[in-house]
């Protein structure tokens, strides 16, 4: 059975299809990264590079933005944990996924190390802004994050 669609309707149908596709988030389009705060996507070598790059972005106390709002303007001179990871992800992969592997593992590290993690609404932002978080804590966070991703990468590639 074939359907004859008048030619004058093809363009509007195509435009609507493209518009509908663009309105879905990457997780909705592929169903691999739903907006689930506990999702654990597979890690890659790029995730290790993301962490290393984020740590180099946030390598001195003078570069640390203690008042994160999860907005990362171009040309900023100070960076929160969230923004350092977002910028590093874009630099390494050319794109940013809010629930990407490096971002998710960062959240899980905070769950494990932050004394107030249970009260955080946005783990990365709230840990960054927590008055009890020190710059030494931030550096430890990056070390733990890199170790965790490296361990997961070894496990996932050996299976």
LOTOR-692678 format. One record per atom (N, C-alpha, C): residue in three letters; x, y negated, z. Coordinates in Angstrom, 3 decimals. Atoms other than C-alpha are relative to their C-alpha. Layout:
{"Ala"; {X; Y; Z}}
...
This chain:
{"Unk"; {0.844; 1.171; 0.000}}
{"Unk"; {0.000; 0.000; 0.000}}
{"Unk"; {0.892; -1.237; 0.000}}
{"Unk"; {-0.760; 1.242; 0.031}}
{"Unk"; {1.373; -3.381; -0.921}}
{"Unk"; {-0.938; -1.162; 0.303}}
{"Unk"; {0.765; 1.189; -0.355}}
{"Unk"; {0.269; -6.759; 0.340}}
{"Unk"; {0.455; -1.134; -0.898}}
{"Unk"; {-0.326; 1.146; 0.845}}
{"Unk"; {0.118; -9.693; -2.032}}
{"Unk"; {-0.222; -1.278; 0.800}}
{"Unk"; {0.066; 1.264; -0.737}}
{"Unk"; {0.933; -12.862; -0.122}}
{"Unk"; {0.211; -1.118; -1.003}}
{"Unk"; {-0.190; 1.121; 0.929}}
{"Unk"; {0.432; -16.063; -2.068}}
{"Unk"; {1.347; -0.690; 0.261}}
{"Unk"; {-1.330; 0.611; -0.102}}
{"Unk"; {3.773; -17.747; -2.776}}
{"Unk"; {0.005; -1.243; 0.880}}
{"Unk"; {0.033; 1.229; -0.802}}
{"Unk"; {2.679; -20.986; -1.093}}
{"Unk"; {-0.019; 0.289; 1.508}}
{"Unk"; {-0.008; -0.359; -1.422}}
{"Unk"; {2.392; -19.092; 2.235}}
{"Unk"; {1.338; 0.581; 0.457}}
{"Unk"; {-1.271; -0.629; -0.380}}
{"Unk"; {5.849; -17.490; 2.148}}
{"Unk"; {0.894; -0.917; 0.823}}
{"Unk"; {-0.861; 0.928; -0.730}}
{"Unk"; {7.766; -20.575; 3.271}}
{"Unk"; {-0.517; -0.266; 1.413}}
{"Unk"; {0.477; 0.202; -1.381}}
{"Unk"; {5.479; -21.358; 6.260}}
{"Unk"; {0.155; 1.258; 0.874}}
{"Unk"; {-0.165; -1.245; -0.766}}
{"Unk"; {5.587; -17.682; 7.320}}
{"Unk"; {1.456; 0.172; 0.398}}
{"Unk"; {-1.432; -0.111; -0.287}}
{"Unk"; {9.380; -17.647; 7.074}}
{"Unk"; {0.421; -1.000; 1.077}}
{"Unk"; {-0.332; 1.022; -1.001}}
{"Unk"; {9.674; -20.902; 9.039}}
{"Unk"; {-0.527; 0.410; 1.372}}
{"Unk"; {0.566; -0.437; -1.272}}
{"Unk"; {7.357; -19.559; 11.737}}
{"Unk"; {0.808; 1.152; 0.594}}
{"Unk"; {-0.781; -1.142; -0.492}}
{"Unk"; {9.350; -16.322; 11.990}}
{"Unk"; {1.341; -0.460; 0.565}}
{"Unk"; {-1.283; 0.526; -0.486}}
{"Unk"; {12.638; -18.223; 12.354}}
{"Unk"; {-0.207; -0.769; 1.301}}
{"Unk"; {0.303; 0.760; -1.217}}
{"Unk"; {11.088; -20.570; 14.923}}
{"Unk"; {-0.257; 0.946; 1.171}}
{"Unk"; {0.321; -0.950; -1.071}}
{"Unk"; {9.707; -17.641; 16.961}}
{"Unk"; {1.258; 0.717; 0.479}}
{"Unk"; {-1.233; -0.677; -0.379}}
{"Unk"; {13.069; -15.870; 16.885}}
{"Unk"; {0.889; -0.927; 0.835}}
{"Unk"; {-0.858; 0.955; -0.706}}
{"Unk"; {14.915; -19.003; 18.028}}
{"Unk"; {-0.527; -0.344; 1.392}}
{"Unk"; {0.576; 0.306; -1.302}}
{"Unk"; {12.535; -19.456; 20.964}}
{"Unk"; {0.272; 1.080; 1.026}}
{"Unk"; {-0.315; -1.062; -0.954}}
{"Unk"; {13.615; -16.149; 22.525}}
{"Unk"; {1.409; -0.197; 0.496}}
{"Unk"; {-1.352; 0.068; -0.547}}
{"Unk"; {16.593; -16.056; 24.817}}
{"Unk"; {0.785; 1.182; -0.541}}
{"Unk"; {-0.771; -1.131; 0.465}}
{"Unk"; {19.486; -13.761; 23.900}}
{"Unk"; {-0.441; 1.301; 0.667}}
{"Unk"; {0.449; -1.209; -0.690}}
{"Unk"; {18.257; -11.292; 26.524}}
{"Unk"; {-1.312; 0.513; -0.553}}
{"Unk"; {1.275; -0.425; 0.556}}
{"Unk"; {14.752; -11.253; 25.054}}
{"Unk"; {0.189; 0.569; -1.394}}
{"Unk"; {-0.179; -0.439; 1.375}}
{"Unk"; {15.993; -10.843; 21.511}}
{"Unk"; {0.597; 1.398; -0.053}}
{"Unk"; {-0.667; -1.291; 0.070}}
{"Unk"; {18.212; -7.857; 22.262}}
{"Unk"; {-0.438; 0.944; 1.103}}
{"Unk"; {0.445; -0.788; -1.150}}
{"Unk"; {16.663; -6.625; 25.523}}
{"Unk"; {1.173; 0.612; 0.763}}
{"Unk"; {-1.137; -0.544; -0.722}}
{"Unk"; {20.185; -6.005; 26.820}}
{"Unk"; {0.382; -0.847; 1.202}}
{"Unk"; {-0.349; 0.866; -1.110}}
{"Unk"; {20.575; -8.998; 29.124}}
{"Unk"; {-1.242; -0.734; 0.509}}
{"Unk"; {1.179; 0.697; -0.525}}
{"Unk"; {17.256; -9.711; 30.812}}
{"Unk"; {0.411; -0.973; 1.088}}
{"Unk"; {-0.325; 0.954; -1.050}}
{"Unk"; {17.120; -12.578; 33.272}}
{"Unk"; {-0.239; 0.643; 1.358}}
{"Unk"; {0.057; -0.766; -1.233}}
{"Unk"; {17.583; -10.147; 36.116}}
{"Unk"; {1.267; -0.333; 0.772}}
{"Unk"; {-1.173; 0.453; -0.760}}
{"Unk"; {19.860; -11.477; 38.841}}
{"Unk"; {0.914; 1.149; 0.417}}
{"Unk"; {-0.820; -1.155; -0.375}}
{"Unk"; {21.150; -7.945; 39.471}}
{"Unk"; {0.492; 0.795; -1.211}}
{"Unk"; {-0.449; -0.699; 1.198}}
{"Unk"; {21.845; -6.950; 35.843}}
{"Unk"; {1.523; 0.109; 0.017}}
{"Unk"; {-1.439; -0.239; -0.001}}
{"Unk"; {25.331; -5.473; 35.374}}
{"Unk"; {0.445; 0.415; -1.408}}
{"Unk"; {-0.420; -0.349; 1.365}}
{"Unk"; {26.370; -5.704; 31.702}}
{"Unk"; {1.409; 0.576; -0.005}}
{"Unk"; {-1.363; -0.552; 0.088}}
{"Unk"; {29.466; -3.781; 30.597}}
{"Unk"; {1.032; -1.114; -0.119}}
{"Unk"; {-1.080; 0.992; 0.069}}
{"Unk"; {32.757; -5.651; 30.959}}
{"Unk"; {0.915; 0.320; -1.179}}
{"Unk"; {-0.972; -0.159; 1.084}}
{"Unk"; {35.373; -6.205; 28.262}}
{"Unk"; {1.288; -0.715; 0.413}}
{"Unk"; {-1.253; 0.716; -0.250}}
{"Unk"; {38.932; -7.482; 28.113}}
{"Unk"; {-0.220; -1.515; -0.024}}
{"Unk"; {0.307; 1.435; 0.055}}
{"Unk"; {37.431; -10.872; 27.248}}
{"Unk"; {-0.423; -0.529; 1.361}}
{"Unk"; {0.439; 0.452; -1.322}}
{"Unk"; {35.902; -11.023; 30.735}}
{"Unk"; {1.191; -0.282; 0.915}}
{"Unk"; {-1.225; 0.263; -0.771}}
{"Unk"; {39.368; -10.792; 32.286}}
{"Unk"; {0.604; -1.331; -0.457}}
{"Unk"; {-0.523; 1.263; 0.534}}
{"Unk"; {40.508; -13.618; 29.993}}
{"Unk"; {-0.852; -1.183; 0.453}}
{"Unk"; {0.892; 1.060; -0.487}}
{"Unk"; {37.474; -15.661; 31.029}}
{"Unk"; {0.375; -0.390; 1.415}}
{"Unk"; {-0.347; 0.282; -1.399}}
{"Unk"; {38.415; -15.346; 34.698}}
{"Unk"; {1.347; -0.714; 0.089}}
{"Unk"; {-1.317; 0.643; -0.017}}
{"Unk"; {42.053; -16.236; 34.051}}
{"Unk"; {-0.099; -1.449; -0.476}}
{"Unk"; {0.152; 1.361; 0.523}}
{"Unk"; {41.019; -19.260; 32.003}}
{"Unk"; {-0.735; -0.887; 0.997}}
{"Unk"; {0.740; 0.782; -1.000}}
{"Unk"; {38.489; -20.393; 34.619}}
{"Unk"; {0.907; -0.379; 1.168}}
{"Unk"; {-0.916; 0.292; -1.101}}
{"Unk"; {41.148; -20.137; 37.308}}
{"Unk"; {0.999; -1.081; -0.401}}
{"Unk"; {-0.934; 1.047; 0.436}}
{"Unk"; {43.506; -22.264; 35.218}}
{"Unk"; {-0.702; -1.355; -0.127}}
{"Unk"; {0.771; 1.254; 0.047}}
{"Unk"; {40.740; -24.865; 34.726}}
{"Unk"; {-0.121; -0.591; 1.397}}
{"Unk"; {0.228; 0.424; -1.390}}
{"Unk"; {40.222; -25.011; 38.486}}
{"Unk"; {1.229; 0.378; 0.834}}
{"Unk"; {-1.254; -0.432; -0.618}}
{"Unk"; {43.865; -24.738; 39.556}}
{"Unk"; {0.536; -0.915; 1.096}}
{"Unk"; {-0.430; 0.885; -1.088}}
{"Unk"; {44.173; -27.666; 41.981}}
{"Unk"; {-1.231; -0.525; 0.736}}
{"Unk"; {1.138; 0.566; -0.735}}
{"Unk"; {41.959; -29.082; 44.726}}
{"Unk"; {-0.543; -1.275; -0.638}}
{"Unk"; {0.442; 1.255; 0.625}}
{"Unk"; {41.832; -32.383; 42.810}}
{"Unk"; {-0.964; 0.251; -1.165}}
{"Unk"; {0.881; -0.331; 1.123}}
{"Unk"; {40.013; -30.613; 39.943}}
{"Unk"; {-1.323; 0.634; 0.443}}
{"Unk"; {1.168; -0.717; -0.498}}
{"Unk"; {37.377; -29.037; 42.164}}
{"Unk"; {-1.171; -0.955; 0.256}}
{"Unk"; {1.245; 0.747; -0.217}}
{"Unk"; {33.869; -30.509; 41.979}}
{"Unk"; {-0.782; 0.705; 1.104}}
{"Unk"; {0.675; -0.586; -1.166}}
{"Unk"; {32.342; -29.827; 45.409}}
{"Unk"; {-1.506; -0.220; -0.019}}
{"Unk"; {1.430; 0.321; 0.055}}
{"Unk"; {28.900; -31.103; 44.348}}
{"Unk"; {-0.599; 0.529; -1.305}}
{"Unk"; {0.479; -0.630; 1.228}}
{"Unk"; {27.826; -28.642; 41.667}}
{"Unk"; {-1.509; -0.154; -0.166}}
{"Unk"; {1.428; 0.013; 0.339}}
{"Unk"; {24.468; -29.072; 39.924}}
{"Unk"; {-0.254; 0.890; -1.216}}
{"Unk"; {0.025; -0.931; 1.132}}
{"Unk"; {25.178; -26.459; 37.194}}
{"Unk"; {-0.158; -0.711; -1.338}}
{"Unk"; {-0.088; 0.748; 1.256}}
{"Unk"; {25.465; -29.189; 34.571}}
{"Unk"; {1.484; -0.254; -0.239}}
{"Unk"; {-1.428; 0.048; 0.293}}
{"Unk"; {28.832; -29.146; 32.852}}
{"Unk"; {0.265; -0.946; -1.175}}
{"Unk"; {-0.176; 0.969; 1.087}}
{"Unk"; {29.389; -32.366; 30.883}}
{"Unk"; {1.370; 0.114; -0.663}}
{"Unk"; {-1.270; 0.039; 0.716}}
{"Unk"; {32.042; -32.536; 28.197}}
{"Unk"; {0.824; -1.154; 0.537}}
{"Unk"; {-0.892; 1.057; -0.438}}
{"Unk"; {35.049; -34.550; 29.228}}
{"Unk"; {0.108; -0.136; 1.509}}
{"Unk"; {-0.084; 0.065; -1.459}}
{"Unk"; {34.610; -33.839; 32.944}}
{"Unk"; {1.446; 0.189; 0.455}}
{"Unk"; {-1.347; -0.125; -0.574}}
{"Unk"; {37.730; -34.152; 35.075}}
{"Unk"; {0.022; 0.937; 1.207}}
{"Unk"; {0.111; -0.937; -1.116}}
{"Unk"; {36.449; -32.000; 37.959}}
{"Unk"; {-1.005; 1.083; -0.391}}
{"Unk"; {0.777; -1.162; 0.407}}
{"Unk"; {34.834; -28.578; 37.764}}
{"Unk"; {-0.432; 0.823; 1.202}}
{"Unk"; {0.487; -0.945; -1.001}}
{"Unk"; {32.692; -26.373; 39.937}}
{"Unk"; {0.363; 1.414; -0.457}}
{"Unk"; {-0.208; -1.393; 0.405}}
{"Unk"; {33.024; -22.591; 39.934}}
{"Unk"; {-0.847; 0.324; -1.226}}
{"Unk"; {0.910; -0.283; 1.105}}
{"Unk"; {29.996; -22.362; 37.665}}
{"Unk"; {0.524; -0.611; -1.298}}
{"Unk"; {-0.441; 0.683; 1.215}}
{"Unk"; {31.325; -24.924; 35.199}}
{"Unk"; {1.339; 0.547; -0.504}}
{"Unk"; {-1.275; -0.585; 0.429}}
{"Unk"; {34.843; -23.468; 35.163}}
{"Unk"; {-0.254; 1.312; -0.738}}
{"Unk"; {0.325; -1.270; 0.662}}
{"Unk"; {33.358; -20.071; 34.279}}
{"Unk"; {-0.760; -0.226; -1.311}}
{"Unk"; {0.740; 0.286; 1.235}}
{"Unk"; {30.953; -21.549; 31.715}}
{"Unk"; {0.947; -0.488; -1.096}}
{"Unk"; {-0.944; 0.554; 0.978}}
{"Unk"; {33.691; -23.535; 29.976}}
{"Unk"; {0.958; 1.087; -0.483}}
{"Unk"; {-0.922; -1.081; 0.365}}
{"Unk"; {36.085; -20.575; 30.051}}
{"Unk"; {-0.686; 1.014; -0.910}}
{"Unk"; {0.742; -0.955; 0.830}}
{"Unk"; {33.414; -18.288; 28.607}}
{"Unk"; {-0.150; -0.535; -1.416}}
{"Unk"; {0.147; 0.606; 1.327}}
{"Unk"; {32.756; -20.695; 25.739}}
{"Unk"; {1.330; -0.021; -0.747}}
{"Unk"; {-1.316; 0.048; 0.643}}
{"Unk"; {36.495; -21.072; 25.058}}
{"Unk"; {0.447; 1.384; -0.459}}
{"Unk"; {-0.469; -1.349; 0.317}}
{"Unk"; {37.167; -17.317; 25.105}}
{"Unk"; {-0.891; 0.693; -1.024}}
{"Unk"; {0.916; -0.762; 0.861}}
{"Unk"; {34.046; -16.009; 23.364}}
{"Unk"; {-0.706; -0.847; -1.052}}
{"Unk"; {0.711; 0.861; 0.931}}
{"Unk"; {32.648; -19.040; 21.542}}
{"Unk"; {-1.470; -0.165; 0.324}}
{"Unk"; {1.413; 0.049; -0.372}}
{"Unk"; {29.313; -18.640; 23.330}}
{"Unk"; {-0.098; 0.098; 1.521}}
{"Unk"; {0.199; -0.119; -1.438}}
{"Unk"; {27.826; -18.615; 26.819}}
{"Unk"; {-1.284; 0.756; 0.280}}
{"Unk"; {1.172; -0.756; -0.451}}
{"Unk"; {25.458; -16.092; 28.395}}
{"Unk"; {-0.084; -0.144; 1.517}}
{"Unk"; {0.209; 0.227; -1.429}}
{"Unk"; {24.081; -17.031; 31.806}}
{"Unk"; {0.138; 1.301; 0.802}}
{"Unk"; {-0.089; -1.308; -0.656}}
{"Unk"; {23.890; -13.308; 32.680}}
{"Unk"; {1.071; 0.886; -0.625}}
{"Unk"; {-1.118; -0.760; 0.552}}
{"Unk"; {27.113; -12.296; 30.942}}
{"Unk"; {0.771; 0.711; 1.099}}
{"Unk"; {-0.706; -0.853; -0.959}}
{"Unk"; {29.429; -9.791; 32.610}}
{"Unk"; {0.852; -0.793; 0.992}}
{"Unk"; {-0.863; 0.764; -0.912}}
{"Unk"; {31.939; -12.297; 34.041}}
{"Unk"; {-0.836; -0.817; 0.980}}
{"Unk"; {0.869; 0.796; -0.878}}
{"Unk"; {29.183; -14.532; 35.412}}
{"Unk"; {-0.684; 0.890; 1.043}}
{"Unk"; {0.680; -0.900; -0.932}}
{"Unk"; {27.346; -11.597; 36.956}}
{"Unk"; {0.967; 0.546; 1.051}}
{"Unk"; {-0.980; -0.509; -0.971}}
{"Unk"; {30.459; -10.117; 38.551}}
{"Unk"; {0.396; -1.107; 0.975}}
{"Unk"; {-0.295; 1.128; -0.893}}
{"Unk"; {31.206; -13.583; 39.952}}
{"Unk"; {-1.069; -0.088; 1.089}}
{"Unk"; {1.094; 0.042; -0.984}}
{"Unk"; {27.800; -13.549; 41.648}}
{"Unk"; {0.134; 1.134; 1.015}}
{"Unk"; {-0.129; -1.147; -0.905}}
{"Unk"; {28.446; -10.085; 43.092}}
{"Unk"; {1.188; -0.164; 0.954}}
{"Unk"; {-1.130; 0.285; -0.893}}
{"Unk"; {31.838; -11.171; 44.466}}
{"Unk"; {-0.479; -0.931; 1.117}}
{"Unk"; {0.519; 0.929; -1.007}}
{"Unk"; {30.086; -14.043; 46.237}}
{"Unk"; {-0.889; 0.729; 0.995}}
{"Unk"; {0.832; -0.804; -0.906}}
{"Unk"; {27.528; -11.589; 47.651}}
{"Unk"; {0.861; 0.696; 1.050}}
{"Unk"; {-0.876; -0.769; -0.889}}
{"Unk"; {30.449; -9.681; 49.178}}
{"Unk"; {0.850; -0.854; 0.933}}
{"Unk"; {-0.961; 0.773; -0.806}}
{"Unk"; {32.600; -12.518; 50.509}}
{"Unk"; {-0.587; -1.191; 0.739}}
{"Unk"; {0.535; 1.230; -0.595}}
{"Unk"; {30.352; -15.445; 51.388}}
{"Unk"; {-0.813; 0.297; 1.250}}
{"Unk"; {0.738; -0.253; -1.233}}
{"Unk"; {29.141; -15.521; 54.976}}
{"Unk"; {-1.466; -0.425; -0.066}}
{"Unk"; {1.380; 0.501; 0.098}}
{"Unk"; {25.972; -17.402; 53.942}}
{"Unk"; {-0.694; 0.437; -1.287}}
{"Unk"; {0.507; -0.402; 1.320}}
{"Unk"; {25.304; -15.549; 50.659}}
{"Unk"; {-1.490; 0.313; 0.002}}
{"Unk"; {1.427; -0.372; -0.056}}
{"Unk"; {21.885; -14.301; 51.785}}
{"Unk"; {-0.914; -1.226; -0.098}}
{"Unk"; {0.827; 1.208; 0.035}}
{"Unk"; {20.644; -17.897; 52.049}}
{"Unk"; {0.178; -0.799; -1.294}}
{"Unk"; {-0.251; 0.725; 1.239}}
{"Unk"; {21.961; -18.963; 48.623}}
{"Unk"; {-1.125; 0.252; -1.003}}
{"Unk"; {0.986; -0.110; 1.078}}
{"Unk"; {19.376; -19.684; 45.931}}
{"Unk"; {0.724; 0.218; -1.337}}
{"Unk"; {-0.861; -0.157; 1.175}}
{"Unk"; {22.023; -20.071; 43.192}}
{"Unk"; {1.388; 0.325; 0.538}}
{"Unk"; {-1.217; -0.464; -0.656}}
{"Unk"; {25.016; -18.026; 44.283}}
{"Unk"; {1.240; -0.809; -0.347}}
{"Unk"; {-1.214; 0.732; 0.377}}
{"Unk"; {27.746; -19.775; 42.280}}
{"Unk"; {-0.042; -1.449; 0.462}}
{"Unk"; {0.130; 1.407; -0.393}}
{"Unk"; {26.464; -23.286; 42.910}}
{"Unk"; {0.041; -0.144; 1.525}}
{"Unk"; {0.086; 0.146; -1.451}}
{"Unk"; {25.652; -22.758; 46.579}}
{"Unk"; {1.295; 0.396; 0.703}}
{"Unk"; {-1.301; -0.342; -0.574}}
{"Unk"; {28.951; -21.008; 47.352}}
{"Unk"; {0.984; -1.137; -0.244}}
{"Unk"; {-0.868; 1.128; 0.344}}
{"Unk"; {30.799; -23.803; 45.559}}
{"Unk"; {-0.259; -1.186; 0.924}}
{"Unk"; {0.380; 1.180; -0.776}}
{"Unk"; {28.882; -26.456; 47.521}}
{"Unk"; {-0.015; 0.239; 1.511}}
{"Unk"; {0.039; -0.332; -1.426}}
{"Unk"; {28.962; -24.654; 50.874}}
{"Unk"; {1.145; -0.721; 0.717}}
{"Unk"; {-1.069; 0.731; -0.712}}
{"Unk"; {30.878; -26.895; 53.334}}
{"Unk"; {1.067; 0.919; 0.597}}
{"Unk"; {-0.988; -0.922; -0.580}}
{"Unk"; {32.589; -23.790; 54.741}}
{"Unk"; {0.930; 0.595; -1.057}}
{"Unk"; {-0.867; -0.511; 1.063}}
{"Unk"; {34.083; -22.867; 51.330}}
{"Unk"; {1.200; -0.921; -0.172}}
{"Unk"; {-1.238; 0.765; 0.174}}
{"Unk"; {37.704; -23.974; 51.020}}
{"Unk"; {0.584; 0.263; -1.385}}
{"Unk"; {-0.654; -0.240; 1.281}}
{"Unk"; {39.920; -24.280; 47.968}}
{"Unk"; {0.731; 1.341; 0.023}}
{"Unk"; {-0.631; -1.327; -0.130}}
{"Unk"; {41.834; -21.243; 49.256}}
{"Unk"; {-1.038; 1.097; -0.247}}
{"Unk"; {1.078; -0.963; 0.265}}
{"Unk"; {38.485; -19.384; 49.208}}
{"Unk"; {-0.282; 0.107; -1.495}}
{"Unk"; {0.242; 0.019; 1.445}}
{"Unk"; {37.988; -20.430; 45.583}}
{"Unk"; {1.083; 0.809; -0.718}}
{"Unk"; {-1.088; -0.749; 0.627}}
{"Unk"; {41.405; -19.065; 44.624}}
{"Unk"; {-0.113; 1.499; 0.314}}
{"Unk"; {0.208; -1.413; -0.374}}
{"Unk"; {40.702; -15.822; 46.528}}
{"Unk"; {-1.149; 0.581; -0.830}}
{"Unk"; {1.139; -0.413; 0.813}}
{"Unk"; {37.357; -15.611; 44.710}}
{"Unk"; {0.464; 0.408; -1.393}}
{"Unk"; {-0.481; -0.320; 1.338}}
{"Unk"; {39.121; -15.704; 41.329}}
{"Unk"; {0.841; 1.272; -0.015}}
{"Unk"; {-0.810; -1.211; -0.076}}
{"Unk"; {41.640; -13.045; 42.387}}
{"Unk"; {-0.888; 1.242; 0.138}}
{"Unk"; {0.912; -1.134; -0.199}}
{"Unk"; {38.863; -10.742; 43.618}}
{"Unk"; {-0.824; 0.274; -1.252}}
{"Unk"; {0.796; -0.152; 1.215}}
{"Unk"; {36.812; -11.369; 40.490}}
{"Unk"; {0.820; 0.689; -1.092}}
{"Unk"; {-0.852; -0.634; 1.008}}
{"Unk"; {39.709; -10.474; 38.206}}
{"Unk"; {0.254; 1.467; 0.344}}
{"Unk"; {-0.220; -1.388; -0.426}}
{"Unk"; {40.450; -7.331; 40.249}}
{"Unk"; {-1.246; 0.856; -0.256}}
{"Unk"; {1.245; -0.751; 0.160}}
{"Unk"; {36.803; -6.248; 40.168}}
{"Unk"; {-0.277; 0.297; -1.470}}
{"Unk"; {0.246; -0.214; 1.430}}
{"Unk"; {36.468; -6.726; 36.418}}
{"Unk"; {1.019; 0.990; -0.560}}
{"Unk"; {-1.027; -0.941; 0.462}}
{"Unk"; {39.767; -4.898; 35.815}}
{"Unk"; {-0.343; 1.427; 0.411}}
{"Unk"; {0.389; -1.334; -0.469}}
{"Unk"; {38.585; -1.963; 37.924}}
{"Unk"; {-1.183; 0.543; -0.799}}
{"Unk"; {1.161; -0.438; 0.781}}
{"Unk"; {35.244; -1.818; 36.126}}
{"Unk"; {0.405; 0.354; -1.427}}
{"Unk"; {-0.443; -0.259; 1.368}}
{"Unk"; {36.989; -2.003; 32.750}}
{"Unk"; {0.686; 1.363; -0.084}}
{"Unk"; {-0.663; -1.300; -0.031}}
{"Unk"; {39.188; 0.975; 33.662}}
{"Unk"; {-1.022; 1.126; 0.100}}
{"Unk"; {1.039; -1.029; -0.190}}
{"Unk"; {36.159; 2.961; 34.838}}
{"Unk"; {-0.842; 0.166; -1.260}}
{"Unk"; {0.893; -0.060; 1.157}}
{"Unk"; {34.005; 2.098; 31.838}}
{"Unk"; {0.694; 0.517; -1.248}}
{"Unk"; {-0.710; -0.487; 1.193}}
{"Unk"; {36.721; 2.848; 29.251}}
{"Unk"; {0.467; 1.440; 0.175}}
{"Unk"; {-0.432; -1.382; -0.209}}
{"Unk"; {37.656; 6.171; 30.871}}
{"Unk"; {-1.159; 0.984; -0.119}}
{"Unk"; {1.171; -0.889; 0.087}}
{"Unk"; {34.115; 7.535; 30.586}}
{"Unk"; {-0.296; 0.398; -1.408}}
